[in-house]
Amino acid sequence: MSSRAGRYKQVKRHSMKLFTYLLCLFTASVIYSQREYNFDCEVQYQVKSKFRNLDYTRTYYINTKDNSYFAVKVPVEKSKYKLQIIDYGGLIAKQTFNADQLNKSTVILKSDNAKFYSNPYKYQIDNYDFKKHSDTIVDGKQLNNIILASTNSKTNRKKRIGHYKYLVDPEFQMLPMFEFSTAYEIFKARKNFPKGLITQFYMYDSKNEMGTSQILKGFIFRDFKILFSN
C-alpha cells in the first residue's frame, strides 16, 4: 500500500506540474496576443567593438514618449534581420524577418516567440548612478555628457568595473532609450538623465579604455507597430 501511495503522489505531483506549465503557456499566449507596441521613431547607430571585431549598423525602434520598451533590428544574413522587442514591464520576443517585411507599418510576431521578462539586476540601482559632466561640443553642437558608473569606489577597484558614457542632444524632446535594463531602472527611480536623443554611446573598461561604441548614423520619425498573433 505504501509503494502504491508513493507512486500515486509522484503521479499527482507530475500532473500538477504539467497542468501549471500548460496553464502558464496558455496564459502567456493570451497575454501576448493582446499586446500592441507603437513606435514613432527609427534610429540607426554604427556599432564598433574591438573585443568582438564588430562593425555594423544597428537599428532601434523607439517611442519618444514611453521608454519602457523598445525594439532592435540587427542583420543576420543577406536581406534578413532579427527583430527583438524588450518590454521592461515583463516581455521579450525575437523573430527573423525579410527586409521588405520590416518596411511595412505593422509587423506581427508569433506569440510562441515571446517570453516573460524579468530584470534580475534591479537591486543594482543602489550601486550605480548617472553623473552629469561638463557639456561637450561635437560638430558645433552642444551635447550633454552623462556617465553611468559604480558609486562604490571600493567595489569598483576590487571588481575592476568599467563605466558607460552617453552624449545626448537636448534639442530633441524625447525620453532616452536605454538598452541596458539597469540604466532604465535608475532613470525610472531617479529621473536624473536629461531628455534628448543619445547620439553617442561608449563602453569603457576598468582601465578607462574604450571597447565598444555606438555612433548615431541617422534617424527618421516613422509610425511603426508590433503586434502578436497565436
Wavefront OBJ file of the C-alpha trace (Angstrom):
o trace
v 0.000 0.000 0.000
v 2.774 2.397 0.861
v 4.517 1.888 -2.514
v 1.228 2.440 -4.369
v 0.580 5.563 -2.305
v 4.067 6.826 -3.127
v 3.605 6.252 -6.857
v 0.201 7.954 -6.676
v 1.749 11.029 -5.037
v 4.504 11.163 -7.661
v 1.978 10.939 -10.497
v -0.163 13.586 -8.826
v 2.801 15.964 -8.414
v 3.831 15.389 -12.031
v 0.281 16.049 -13.216
v 0.078 19.262 -11.208
v 3.398 20.476 -12.625
v 2.249 19.676 -16.153
v -1.066 21.432 -15.575
v 0.697 24.506 -14.179
v 3.102 24.571 -17.133
v 0.297 24.282 -19.682
v -1.710 26.940 -17.861
v 1.273 29.305 -17.962
v 1.706 28.684 -21.681
v -1.972 29.352 -22.303
v -1.984 32.471 -20.136
v 1.192 33.790 -21.785
v -0.251 33.178 -25.239
v -3.403 35.115 -24.359
v -1.442 37.984 -22.796
v 0.999 38.294 -25.682
v -1.698 38.128 -28.345
v -3.355 41.153 -26.732
v -0.249 43.320 -26.594
v 0.423 46.115 -29.048
v 3.550 48.250 -29.239
v 3.649 51.587 -31.017
v 6.801 53.403 -32.118
v 7.274 56.828 -33.644
v 10.997 56.959 -34.364
v 13.581 54.754 -36.098
v 17.207 55.380 -35.092
v 20.355 53.895 -36.633
v 23.748 53.593 -34.959
v 27.091 52.394 -36.256
v 28.343 49.822 -33.744
v 32.017 49.002 -33.327
v 33.601 46.659 -30.813
v 37.286 45.864 -30.577
v 36.562 42.876 -28.333
v 34.469 41.060 -30.938
v 35.867 42.777 -34.030
v 32.381 44.027 -34.956
v 31.405 46.892 -37.236
v 27.781 47.018 -38.344
v 24.585 49.086 -38.318
v 22.049 48.525 -35.547
v 18.531 49.941 -35.845
v 16.236 50.791 -32.933
v 12.515 51.463 -32.935
v 11.532 53.708 -30.050
v 8.554 55.513 -28.609
v 9.734 59.036 -27.799
v 7.117 59.380 -25.035
v 7.471 55.913 -23.471
v 10.915 54.389 -22.920
v 9.678 51.335 -21.013
v 10.042 49.319 -24.218
v 11.994 49.351 -27.475
v 12.768 47.115 -30.445
v 16.101 46.497 -32.119
v 16.907 45.203 -35.598
v 20.232 43.567 -36.431
v 21.371 41.891 -39.666
v 21.761 38.108 -39.554
v 22.355 37.358 -43.251
v 21.725 38.928 -46.648
v 18.315 40.696 -46.676
v 17.347 39.074 -43.349
v 17.167 40.698 -39.938
v 16.475 39.637 -36.384
v 13.892 41.840 -34.705
v 13.837 41.770 -30.919
v 11.473 43.663 -28.645
v 12.096 44.182 -24.951
v 9.375 45.433 -22.640
v 10.799 46.197 -19.198
v 7.282 45.585 -17.912
v 7.724 41.853 -18.492
v 8.170 40.698 -22.101
v 10.930 39.781 -24.524
v 10.468 38.371 -28.024
v 12.500 37.935 -31.189
v 11.875 36.737 -34.722
v 13.640 36.825 -38.093
v 12.141 38.796 -40.986
v 12.943 39.648 -44.570
v 13.914 43.260 -45.214
v 10.698 44.053 -47.102
v 8.578 42.819 -44.183
v 10.185 45.346 -41.862
v 9.474 48.173 -44.283
v 5.762 47.799 -43.589
v 3.979 49.878 -40.957
v 2.983 46.806 -38.920
v 4.940 43.678 -38.066
v 3.393 40.598 -36.483
v 5.370 38.334 -34.167
v 4.286 34.846 -33.221
v 3.245 34.573 -29.582
v 5.337 31.409 -29.316
v 8.450 33.584 -29.751
v 7.597 35.705 -26.718
v 8.703 35.015 -23.160
v 8.215 36.599 -19.775
v 10.998 39.057 -18.984
v 12.338 39.824 -15.539
v 15.265 42.094 -14.715
v 17.412 40.302 -12.105
v 19.592 43.373 -11.582
v 17.083 45.874 -10.209
v 18.991 45.918 -6.936
v 21.951 47.448 -8.778
v 20.271 50.849 -8.784
v 21.717 51.176 -5.266
v 25.226 50.585 -6.612
v 25.204 52.675 -9.803
v 24.097 56.142 -10.815
v 24.216 58.711 -13.591
v 26.513 61.700 -13.168
v 26.425 64.783 -15.379
v 29.787 66.099 -16.541
v 30.584 69.296 -18.426
v 28.844 69.566 -21.785
v 30.919 68.779 -24.842
v 30.896 70.285 -28.345
v 30.685 67.876 -31.295
v 30.486 69.261 -34.831
v 29.463 72.625 -33.435
v 26.609 71.186 -31.358
v 26.488 71.258 -27.576
v 25.779 67.819 -26.107
v 25.087 66.683 -22.561
v 27.826 64.431 -21.202
v 26.497 61.726 -18.858
v 28.456 58.939 -17.164
v 26.919 55.786 -15.693
v 29.306 54.299 -13.139
v 29.530 52.469 -9.848
v 29.002 54.617 -6.764
v 31.107 52.258 -4.631
v 34.780 53.042 -5.237
v 35.924 50.045 -3.168
v 33.850 47.610 -5.219
v 34.914 49.403 -8.380
v 38.604 48.756 -7.661
v 38.072 45.209 -6.410
v 35.934 44.003 -9.324
v 37.565 46.215 -11.978
v 34.280 47.721 -13.108
v 34.120 49.955 -16.149
v 31.624 52.674 -16.997
v 29.275 53.893 -19.732
v 29.340 57.302 -21.391
v 26.353 58.938 -23.112
v 26.382 62.061 -25.282
v 22.865 63.467 -25.557
v 21.423 66.060 -27.930
v 18.943 68.022 -25.747
v 17.257 69.646 -28.758
v 15.157 66.508 -29.148
v 12.333 66.423 -26.614
v 12.209 62.661 -26.211
v 12.721 60.193 -23.401
v 16.126 58.492 -23.581
v 16.190 54.899 -24.823
v 18.189 52.524 -22.623
v 19.231 49.156 -23.971
v 20.559 48.135 -20.555
v 17.889 47.336 -18.016
v 19.825 48.654 -15.012
v 20.216 52.045 -16.692
v 16.472 52.124 -17.313
v 15.718 51.205 -13.687
v 17.960 54.034 -12.449
v 16.242 56.515 -14.763
v 12.831 55.247 -13.686
v 13.688 55.597 -9.995
v 15.533 58.938 -10.083
v 14.702 60.728 -13.356
v 18.251 62.082 -13.346
v 19.026 61.646 -17.048
v 18.175 64.508 -19.439
v 15.619 64.240 -22.205
v 17.104 64.068 -25.662
v 18.499 61.862 -28.394
v 21.528 59.763 -27.476
v 23.948 60.494 -30.319
v 26.983 58.629 -28.987
v 27.406 55.797 -26.511
v 30.667 54.291 -25.251
v 31.599 51.381 -23.023
v 34.873 51.701 -21.108
v 36.718 49.030 -19.150
v 38.318 49.449 -15.721
v 41.482 50.832 -17.373
v 39.393 53.577 -18.975
v 39.954 52.055 -22.412
v 37.022 52.288 -24.808
v 35.888 48.874 -26.056
v 32.521 49.441 -27.723
v 30.977 52.481 -29.378
v 27.613 53.382 -30.900
v 27.576 56.486 -33.069
v 24.365 57.973 -34.442
v 24.122 57.284 -38.161
v 20.639 58.589 -38.887
v 17.043 58.716 -37.732
v 13.564 59.293 -39.073
v 10.214 59.870 -37.443
v 8.138 56.902 -38.524
v 5.000 55.198 -37.252
v 5.725 51.532 -36.683
v 3.720 48.906 -34.824
v 4.429 45.428 -33.434
v 1.591 43.011 -32.780
v 1.415 39.376 -31.682
v -0.593 36.521 -33.131
v -1.220 32.959 -31.961
l 1 2 3 4 5 6 7 8 9 10 11 12 13 14 15 16 17 18 19 20 21 22 23 24 25 26 27 28 29 30 31 32 33 34 35 36 37 38 39 40 41 42 43 44 45 46 47 48 49 50 51 52 53 54 55 56 57 58 59 60 61 62 63 64 65 66 67 68 69 70 71 72 73 74 75 76 77 78 79 80 81 82 83 84 85 86 87 88 89 90 91 92 93 94 95 96 97 98 99 100 101 102 103 104 105 106 107 108 109 110 111 112 113 114 115 116 117 118 119 120 121 122 123 124 125 126 127 128 129 130 131 132 133 134 135 136 137 138 139 140 141 142 143 144 145 146 147 148 149 150 151 152 153 154 155 156 157 158 159 160 161 162 163 164 165 166 167 168 169 170 171 172 173 174 175 176 177 178 179 180 181 182 183 184 185 186 187 188 189 190 191 192 193 194 195 196 197 198 199 200 201 202 203 204 205 206 207 208 209 210 211 212 213 214 215 216 217 218 219 220 221 222 223 224 225 226 227 228 229 230
